[in-house]
C-alpha cells in the first residue's frame, strides 16, 4: 500500500461526503480495495443508526421538558386564578352582608377579569397565546366599561368602547397579524390588513363620538380634518409598500402627497368653519397655493433625482453583468 492508514482515515470523512478532490478520491478507493480495516471505518461512518438514535433521544428530551413546563404553567395559572378569586369572594360577602346588592361585586369581577386575561390566560394556553390573550383582554375591558357605565347610569359606553378599541388596535394589531392563527390567513397581506383595521376602528370611533355629541356640530369639521389625514396615511402606505422604486423616489412622492393633502385639509377646514357648521372655531387663512406647490415641487424633485439615480445604477449593473 502506497499510503498509510492514518492518512486515509483523515480523508475518509471528506470521501464519504464527496467533497474531496478527484485525486484524493482515487487514492482512497485504491487503498480501500487493499485495506479491510479502513473499509470497516468507512462503513461505520456510513452507519447513521447512532445519529438517528441521538436525534430521537434529543426530541424525546425536548418533548418531555416542554410537557413539564406546560404542566408547571397550567399549575401556576390555576394558583393565580385562585388568588384572583379571593377579592371576588370577599366583595360578594361584603355586598351581601351590607345589603348593598351586587353593585361593586360585578365591577370588581370585571376588573379581576382584565388582570386575569393578561396573566392567567397565557399560562393556561398551549397554542395561539397572543391572539387569544388579546381577544380575552379586549373583551374583559369592554365588559368592565359596560358594567361601570350601567352602574353609573351613563350614556358614554359606545364612545369609550370605540375609543378603547381603536387604541388597542393601534397597539396590538401588528403583533396579532404576525402570530398564529391570523398570519396563516393573511399571508403577504398583513400590512394591508393592519391599515384596514386602523381605518375601520378610527371611523367607528368618530361615528360613536359624533352620535354622542351631535352630528351637526361634530361631523363636518371632524371629518374635514380626519379624512384627509387618513387618506395621507393610505397614500404613504401605498407608496412605501407597493411602489417598486428606490427609497429616494418613495420619499419624494410621500412628501408630495403630504403637501397636496395638507392643502386639501386646510381648505376643507376653512369651508366647514365659514359655513357656520363648527361653532367656536376660528380659521384665519389657508396655506397659500405657492406654498403647497413648493412642497409638492420639492417632493417631485426628490422623486425625479431618485428615479434617475436608480436608473443609472441599474444600467451600470447590467453593464457589469
N, C-alpha and C positions, 0 to 999 in steps of 0.2 A: 504493500500500500504506500502510495506516494506521500499522503498527508496523515498527520496524527489524528487520533480520535478526539483529542481536546480541541483542535482547530475545527473539525467537522461539527462537533457538538455546539460550538459557538455559532456556526452557520445554520444549524437545523431550524431554529425559530424563524429566521428570515426565509429559509427554503419552504417551510410549512406555510407561511403567509404569502408566499410568491412575490416577495419584494427584493429578492437578491438579484444580482446581475446574472447574465446568461453564462458567463464563465464559472461563477460560483455554483450555479445550478448543476452544471456538468460535473464539476469536481465532487459535489455532494452525491450525485447519483452514481458515479463510478465507485466512490468509497462505500456507499450503501450496498452495492452489489457484492462486495467482498467482506463487509463487516457486519455480522449479525447483531453485535452489541449496539452499534449506532442505529441500526434498523429498529431495535426494540425501543430506543429512546424516541425515535420519530413516531412510532406507534403510540407511545404514551402521550406524546404531545397532541396527537390527533384524537385522543380519547377525551371527549367532552363530558363524560359522566360526572366527573368530580365538579366541573364548573356548573353543570346543571343542578347538582345537589347543593352547592353553595348558594346559588341564586334562589333555589326553592326554600332553603333554610332562612335566607335573608328575608324573603317575602313573608314567611311564617312569623318571624320575629316582629317585623313591622306591623303585620296584621294583629298580632297579639297585643302589642303596645298600643295600637290605635283603639282596639276594643277596650283596653284598660282605661285609657284616658277618656273615652266616651262614657264609660260607666262612672268614672270619677266626676265628669262634668254633669252628668244627669243627677248624681247624688248631691253635688254642690247646688245645682239648680233647685232640687227638691228642698234642701235645707233653707236656702234663701227664700223660697216660696213660703215655707212655714213661718220664717221670721217676719215676712211681709204680712202674713195673716194675723199676726198679733195685734197691731194697731187697728186693723179692721174689726176684730172681735171686741177689743176694748171700746171702740167707738160705738159699736152696736149695743153693748151692755149699758154704756153711759146714756145713750139716747133713749133706750127703753126705760131705764131707771128714773130718768128725769122727766119723762113724759114728753120729750121734745120730738117724738116720732123718729123718722129715719132720714131727716134732712141732711145732717152732717155725715151720716153714715155713707150715703151714696157719693158725696163729694170726696170723702177720704178714700172710698173704694176706687173711684176713678183715678185719683191721684196715685194710689199704690199701683194700679194697673199700668200707668205711664212708666213708673220706675221699673216694674217687672218686665215690661216689654223690651227694655234695653239691657236688663241683667239676666233675668231668668230664661227668657225665650232663646237667646243664643246658646245658653248652656244646655238646654234640653234638645236642641235640634242637631241633626246629623248632616242634613243637606239643605241647600238654598238658605243659608243663615241670613245673609244680607237682605234678601228680598222679603222674607217672612218677618224678620225683625223690624224693618222699616214699615211694612204694612201694618203690623200689630201696633207699633208706636204711633203711627198716624191715626189709626182707628181709636186708640185709647185717648189721644189728645182731643179728638173730635168728641168723644164721649164725655170727657171732662168739661169741655166748653159747653156742651149741650146741657149737662146737669147744672152747672153754675148758672147758666142763662135761665133755666127753668126756675130754680130756687131764688134767683134774684129778680125774677119777673121782668127780665129784659127782653128787648127785641133785636139784639145785636148779634145773634148767633151766626147768621149766614155771612155777615161781614167778617167776623172773627174767624170763622171756619175757612172761608175762601182765602183770606189773607194768610192764615197759617198754612194752608195747603200750598199756596204759591211759594212761601218761604221754604217749606220743606222740600218742594220740588227743586228749587234753586240749589239747595244744599246737597240733596241725595240723588237726584236723577242721574248724574254721570256715573255714580258708583253702582246704582241698580242696573243701568243699561249694560255695564260690562261684567255683570255677575250672572250666574245661573239663577233661574232658567230663562231670564229675559234675553241674554246675549245670544242664545240659540235661535230665537225668533227674529231678532233684529239684524243679525249678521253684520253686513257692512253698511247698514243704515242707522247706526247708533247716533251719530251726530244729528241727523235729520229728526230722529225720534225725540232726542233731548230738546231740540229747538221747538218742536211742536208741543211738547209738554210744557215748556216755559210759556209759550204764547197762549195756549189754552187756559192754563191756570191764571195767567195775568188777566186775560179777558174776563174770566169768571169772577176774579176779584173786583175788577172795575164795574162789572154789572151789579154785583152784590152791593158795592158802595153806592152806586148810582140809585138803585132801587131803595136804599135805606135813607139817603139824604134828599132825594128828589131828582127825578130825571131832568127836568127843565133847568135846574140850577147846576147840575154836575156834568152831565154828558157832553154838552157842546165843547166846553173848554178842556175837560179831562181827555176826551178822545182826540181833540185837536193837538194836544201836547203828546199824548202817549202813542198814538198810532204811527206818526212819522218816526218816533224813536224805535218802535217795534220793527217798522219797515227798514230802518237803518241797520238794526241788528241782523235782520234777514239778508240784507244786501251784502254786508260784510261777511256773513257766514257763507253765502253762496260763492262769493269771490274767492275766499280763502280755501273753501272745501272742494269746490268743483272746477275752478278755473285752472287749467293745466299750463300755467306760466310761472316765471320765476318770481322771487319774493318782491323785487322792485316793482314789477307790473301790478301785483296784487296790492301792494302798499299804495301805489298811485291811484288805482281805481277805488280803493277804500276811502282815501282822502276825498276824491271827487264825490263819492256817494254821500259822505258826511257833509260836505259843503252844500251840495244841492238840497239834500233833505233837511238840513238846518234852515235853509232859506224857506222851504215849504212850511216847516214847523212854525217859524216866526210869523209868516203871513197868515196861517190858519189861526194862530192865537189872536192876532190883531183883528181878524174878521169876526171871531167869536166875541171878542170884547166890544168891538164897535157896534155889533148887532144888539148889544144890550142883554145878551143871554148869560153873561157872567158878571154878577154884581160884585162891586168891591175890587175889581181887577183893573189896574191902570197900566196900559201899554203905550209907551211913547212913540216908538218908531221901530220899523223892521230893519234888519241889516240891508245895506244898500246893495243894489244889483251888481255894482262894481266889486264889492267885497265877495259876494257869492261867486262871481265869475273868476275872481282872483284865486279863491280856494280851489275851485274846480280846475282852473288852468294849471295851478301848481301840481295837483294830483295827476292830471293828464300828462304833464311834462315828465314827472317821475315815471309814470307808466310807459311813456314813449322811450325814455332813456333805458329803462329796464328791458323793454322789448328788443331794442337794438343791441344791447349788451348780450342778452340771451341768444339772439340770432347770430351774433358774431362768434360767441363761444361754440354754438352748435356747428357753425361752418368750420371752425378750427378743428373740432373733434372729428368731423367727417374727413378732413384732410389727413389727420394723423392716422386714421384707420386705413 
